[in-house]
Amino acid sequence: MKYTVDIDIDLPRERVIELLDSTENLYKWQRGLKNFEPLGGQPGARSRMVFQMGKRELEMIESITSRNFPDEFDGTYETTGVFNIVKNHFVELTPEKTKWISENEFRFSGFMKVIGFLMKGGFPKQSLKYLEDFKAFAEQGTDVRDAE
């Protein structure tokens, strides 16, 4: 499954990158993130991420494949039955406005093939929700943990 989501953020591109590139900030806009553990440095940095998704805990491994700020930031995200490739681009629309474009590709195996098929509309919605949460954090200082 492949799809693209995007959002306009009312901040200069440099500020968007500064906020996005902070591991401390991840908890403020990635809803459900409970733990972020770096496993190795650049290039090809890997991290273990643990999310609380309702009553279920989800662990995934993030591997950075390209870190070419301010233009792009790409990675893969792996968990049982799911391999996700994400390519992020940051376009300066004006000196005070940035477009974040996120291209996503999901590959499913095992039982997750069925889940991926049945819930294919939910994946783009979740990806867009992360972008919306980042926009609210970046522009207004909204912390998703305050809503949990």
N, C-alpha and C positions, 0 to 999 in steps of 0.2 A: 504494500500500500504506500502510495506517495501522495504528498500534498504540501502546499505552501500556505503559511499564515504570515501576516505582517501587521505592524502597528506603527503609527506616528507618535513620537515622543517629543514633547515641547521643551527640549533641552539641546544644547550643542552636542555634537557627536562625541567630542572629547569627554564631556561630563557623563554621557551615557556609558561610555567605555570604562571610565573610572569607577562608576557605581557597579557595573556589571562584573568587573574584574576583581572584585573584593570577595574573598570567601566568607568574611564575616557578614556581608550583606545577603548571601544566599538564603539564609534563614528568614530574612525579612520579606522575601517575595516568592520563594518556592514553597508553596503551601504543602504542609505535611512533612517537610524535611526535618528529620530528627538528629541525623549525624552525617558529617562530611569528614572523611578521613583520607588525606593524601597518602598515596602508596608509592609514588615515585615522581621525580622532577622532570623538567623540560629537557629535550623535546619528548613528546609522547607521554606526557604526565598522565598518571592513572590515579583515580580516587574511588573510594567506596562511599556510596551514598545510601542512606537508609531513610525511607519515607513511611509515614503512618498513613495508610489509605483506609479510612473507616476503622474496622476492627483488625485489619490485616496489615502486617508489616512487610514492606517490599525493599529488598536490597538489590542494588545494581552497581555495576562497575562502569565508571566514566573513563574513557580514553580520549585524550585530546589529539586530534589528527592535524589540526592547523590552528596556529595562534598568530594571526597576521593582523593585529589591531593597527589602525582603527577600521580596517575594511572587513575582515572576516574572523570568525572563530568557529571551528568545526570540531565535532567529536562523535564518538559512538557511545552507546549506552546499552549494556547487556544485563539481562536478568533471565531467569529460567523461562525458556521458550520464546524470548523476544530479543531481537537485535535491532537497534534503532540508530540510524545514521542521521545526524543533524548538521546542516550547513547554515550558519548565520552570517548575514551580511548587514552592514550598517551604512546607510546612505545619507549623506548630508543634503537635506532638502533646502534648508536655508541655514544661515549661521546659528539660528536658534531652534532648529527643528531637525530631527533625525528619524529616518524610517528604518525599523528593524524588520528584516525579512528572514524568516526561518523556514528552510526547506527540510522536510522530514521524509524519511523512508523507513518503514517498518517491515521486518522480516520475521515471520512466526514459524515455530516448529512445535510438534507434538500437539497437546491439547490446546495450546494457545492459538493454533490456526483457527479453531472453532470460535474461540473468544474474539479473535481479531476480526473474523467475518461477521459475527453477530453484533459487535460493538464498533464497527468501522467508523461510524459517525462520531463516536465519543472521543476518538484520538485527536482529530483536528480541534475539537472543542477544548480539550484539556491543554493542548499546545497553545492555543490562543489565550486561554485563561492565565497561563504563566506569563505571557507577554503583557496582558492587561494588568496583572498583579505587579509586574516590574514597573510598568508605566505609572501606576498609582504610587508605588514606593518612590520612584525617581522624581516625579513631579510634586507629590504632596507629602512624602514621608510616611505613607501608609504602610504599616507592618502587618502582614497576614496573620502573625501569631496573636495579635490583639482580637481577631475574629474567631479564634479557635476555642 
